[in-house]
Amino acid sequence: MKSSLFLLLLLIPATLFAQVDQKYAVGAVPIVDGKVTFSRELTAPGLSQEQIFNKALQWATEYFVPTKDSQSRVLFSDPDAGQIACLGQEYLTFTDKALSLDRALMNYQMFLECLPGKCNLKVTAIRYKYNTGNQNELIPAEEQITDEFAFTKKKDKLIKATGKFRTHTIDLVNRLFSETEKAIGVPAIQTVQSAAPTQVTTSSIAPQAAVTAIAASGTSALSGYKQIAPDKIPGNIYKMLSENWMLITAGNDNQFNMMTASWGGLGHVYNKPVAFCFINPTRHTFRLMENHDTYTLSFYTETYRDALQYCGSHSGQNEDKVKGSGLTPITTPSGSKAFSEAWMIIECRKLVAQPFTPEAIYNSADKAKWGKDLHKMYIGEILNVWVK
């Protein structure tokens, strides 16, 4: 009898969690415009925007610190608008035993909007780097921790394989919110992690102050982004290009193409803020660059490394490169093309276009290496800069 009972227990699927804690239940992972987006509002009566911003920035600067294993950092801060944007990378550890280590590297973006008397928090763009044996997967949260993927059909049990990602992610997000709350020194009053319907609109969490300021100044707004001045461009441009790369995208809605680039920079030419890049005439993007006045330079977190590698190894002349990359095209107000996954987009208008010549290369070693494969340099006036 005992052996029969033991056999029966073995037949119970080991892939299910027996009971679902309410904080992980259906509706606990909110979806905003098709993206997993956790948000919370902190109220700070009596505190000015500047006071809240300074406390939030101090916490973010201490928490998001790059290491040899992580690219966590503060991407952007604007005290006037009260905006802080951060890139987070940290491990979710599922099992840590002597002979068993099961963990995933979670990539995400955190945004803090500081206003008089309150602070709005948002965590989104969540992706997982998961190592199992020789497999190396990059998994979007939308295909891993949502109700559709994390629960059984009856929605009464979590699937173990995906449920562990759901529970650990919610725990991490709650910890981020709690630590921000402590840093500011106020209680949280509302969270979008609830069993209520999870489909909400961008307007419910968008920084309206930033949108209003952009509209009032007559500049061009881009949905989901905040516009900044060229002299406020964040980050180390050398590292952003040499290690993280960028995409050059030329064309318009009728036809456009993007290419990976690691050559370029920022500067000041003809009393204008400029960005410069280089394109080989053999590239499909070159023709589009020649035929259009404006183009974009877009930058991405490590989450999208595979997409950038795809863009750098495939030609849009032979296939649907956009579909193959998995990136989502967007159009700027002036008609240039970029991608919504970018954390920063720089829109340029051609100012100077100059082909290289062998005689222009002074270093003999560089001339031997590049003298027969000459690029064309484009110096573009920076028209707009958008950051998430």
N, C-alpha and C positions, 0 to 999 in steps of 0.2 A: 504493500500500500504506500509506504514511504517512498519507495523507488519510483512508483507511478506518479506521485505528487512532484517529485524532483524532476522527472522528465517533462511534466506539464509546465513547470516553471521555466525550464530551458526553452520551451517553445514560445514563450512570451517574447515579442520582438525586443531585442536589446537596443534598438535604435530609437526608442522613445523614452522621454522623461515621464515618470509616473504622475507628477502633479506640477501644475504651472503656478508659480508665485504670481500674485496680482500685478506686481510691477513689471513682469515680463509678458503679461497676458495680451490677448488680441487688442490691437489699437495702441500698444505701447511704443510702436515705432512709427512716427508720423511721416507722411509722404507730402512733399510740397513740390508742385509742378513736376511730378515724376521722380523726384530725388528724395532720398532719406534725409530729413532735416529735423534735428532736435532743437528746440528753442525754449528759453525761459526768460521771464522778466523779473528783475530784482528792483525793489522799490527802496529808495534812500531819502526819506523826507528830510529836508533841511540841508542837504548836500548840493553844492553847485555842480554843474557839468565838469568844470575844471578839477574839482576835488575827486569826483568819481573817476574821471579819466586818469588822473595821476596814480590813484590807487590801483586801478585796473591794469595800467601799463606796467607798473612796478611788478605786479604779480605775473603778468604775461612774460615780461623780460626774464624773470627768474625761473619760470616754469618751462618756457619754450627755448631751450638752450641746445645748440648743435653739438654733437659729439662725433666720434669716429664711426659710430654705428647708426647715427640718426641725423637727419637734416632738420629737425625741429627748430623753428626760429620765428621771431616776429617779422612778418613780411612788410607790414605797413602800419604807420600810426599818424594820425592827423588830429592834433589837439583842438583845432578850430571847429572841426566837424564832430569831434568826439569819437572817431572811428579807429578801431584797432583790428588788424587781420593777422592771423597766425597760422603757420603750418605745423601740424603735430604728427609725430611718428613715434609709436611706442608699442611694446609687445603685449598681446593678450596671451597669458599663459593658462592653458587648459589643464595640462598635467606636467608635473615636474618631479620625477622620481629618479632614482639612481640610474636606471637603465631606460628611462622613458621621458622624453621631453616633447611635449605637444604644444606648440604655440604658433601665433600668427602675428605678423607686423601690421598694425593698423595705421593707415595714412588718413589724415582728415584735415579739414580747415575749420578754424574757430574764429568767429567774428564777434566783437564787442562794440556795441553802440551806446555811448555814454551821453545821457541827456540830463537836464536839471531834475534831480530827484529820482532818477531811475537809470537802470542799465539793462539793455536787451542783449541776450546771449544767443548765439546760434552755432551749432556744430553740423557740418555737412561735408559733401565730397568725400565720403568714407569709402576706402578701398582696403582690401586685405591682401597681403603677400603671405601665402601659405605654402609651407614646405612639407611635403609628404614623400619620403623616399627621394627619388630622383625627379619628382614633379615640382614645378615651380609655378604656382598659379597666382594671378592677379584677379581678385574677385570684387566686383562692385557690391556695395551693401544692398542695393536694390534687388540683387539676385541671390541674397544670402540670409538677411535677417528680417525681411518683411513678413507679414502674416502669411502671404502666399507660399513662401519658401521655407519658413521655419516651423509651420504647424502641419499636423496631419489634416486630412480632408474634413474631419469633424471639428477641427479647431479646438480640440480639448487637450491635446498633448503636443509638446515640442519634439521635433525630430532631433535626435542627439547630434548628428553631424553638423546641422546648421544652427540648432538651438543654442549650442555653446557659444557661437559667435554672437547671437542675439543677446544672451544674458550678460556676457562679458562686455559687450559694447555699451549696453544700457548702464551697467555699473560704472564704466569708465566715464561716460558722459555725465552721469549724476555726480561723480567725484569732481569733474571739471567745474560743474556748476556750483557745487558746494564750496570748493576752494575759492572760486571767484567771489562767492557770497561772503566768505570769511574775510577775504582781502579787503572788500569794500566795507564790511562790517554791518550788513543789513540782512534781514530775512528774505527768502524768496516767497513771492505771493502767487505765482502762476507758472505752470509748466504745460507744454503741449504734449507731454507724455501721458496719455489718458486713454480710456477705452472708448472715447467719443470717436466719431468719424474722422479718419485720418487724412482725407483729402482736403487740403486748405489751399488758399491762394497765396501767391507771392506777396500781395499787398498787405497781408496780415502780419508779415514779419519784416518787410522791407524798411530800411532806414528812411522814413519819409522826410526827415529834415534835410538829408543829403539830396534827395530827389528834388525837393522844393528849391534848395539853394542852386542846384544846377539849372533848373528851369528859369529861375529869376535872373541868373547871370547871362542867359542867352546862349549857354553852351549846349553841347549835344549830349543828351542822356542816352545810356545804353542799358537796357533792362538787366538787372542783376548785378550791375557794376556801379562803382563810385568813380566819378571823374576827378582827377587830380592834376596839378600843374606839373610840367616837365621837370622843374627843379625839385619836386617831391618824389621822384621815382625812387622806390625803395630797393634795397638789396645790393649785392656786389656784382656789378655788370660783368666783370671778368669771369667770376665763378658761374654766373647765370648762363654765359655763352660757352665757355670752355668745357664745363662739366655737365650742365643741365640742358643746354641747347635751346633753340627757339625755332619757331616756324615762320617762314616768310610766305605770306599769302597775297597773291596778285590776281586781279580780275574783278568781276562783278557777278550779279545773280545769273546772268546768261552763261558765263563760263569763268571758272576760277580754278586755281591749283595752289597747293602748298608744298613747301620743301623744307627739310631740316637744315639748319645752319648753325655753325659754331664760330663763324668769323663776323666781327662787327664791333660796334661800340656806340657811345653817346658823346656828343660834343657841342660846340658852339661855332657856327659858321655864318658869315654875313649878318651878324647880330641876331641870329635865330637859333633856337634850340634844335639840334639835329640828331638823327641816328644814321649810322652808315652800315651797309651790309654789302656782300659780294656774291655774285651769281655767275656760274659758268654758263656760257652761251649754249652749251649742249643740253641744258636742263629745260624741261617743258615749261617751267615757271618763267623762264627768261623771256619768251615771246609775250606772255601776258604782262610781264613787268614793263616791257617796251611799249606796249599798246595802251597802258592805262597810267593816269597821273598819280593815283593814290594806291597805297598798299598797307599791309599791317605786319607788325612783328609781334608775335604772341609767345608767352612764356608759361611753362607748366611745371607742376610739382612732379616728384619722382613717381607718383602714382601712374602717370601717363607715359612713362619711359617706353613701354612696348609700342604705344601708338606712334611716338616720335621715331622709333627705330623703323617701324613699318613705313612711315612717310619718307624716311631717308633711303630706303632700299627698294622702293617701287615708283614707277612713273605713272603720272596721271594721263599720259598720252596713250597708254596701253590698257588701262583698266579704270574702274571706278575707285579711285584712290580714297575718296572721302568715305565711302561705304566700307572699304577694307580697313581703314584706320579706326573706325568706330567713333570718330569725333563728330560733334554736332555743329553744323555751320550756323553762323549768325551774320547779320548784315548791320554795319554801323549806320548811323543816321545819314552819312554822306555817301553810302553805297559800297564801301569797302567790305571785304569778307574776312571773317575770323572764326573762332570756335569757342563755344560756351564753356568748355573745360579749362580754358586758360585762366590763370589767376591774374595775369596782367596783359593788356593789349595796348600796343603803341601804334597809332595810325599816323602815317607819314604821307607827304606829298613830295614828289621828286623835285629836288633842287639842283643837283649836279649828277650827271651820269658820265663816267669816264672809263673807257676800256684800259686795261693794263697793257703795257708793251714790255718786251724782254729787256729793253734798255733802261726801263724804270726800276728794275730790280737790282739793287746794288750788291747784295750779298751773293757771292758766287755759288754757295751751296744751295741757297734758296732759288737762284736762277736756274741751276741745273735741275732742281726738283719741280719747279712750277713754271719755268719759262716756256714750256711747250703746252701748258694747260692753263691758259690765261683767263682770268675772271674779269668781270666788269664791276666797277665800284659804283654804288648808288648812295648818294648823300641825300637824305630826305628831311625836309622840315617837319618837325613834330607838330601835328595838328591837334591830336587828342591823346590822352593817356587814361585808361580805365583800369581799375583794380577791383578785386573782390574783397 
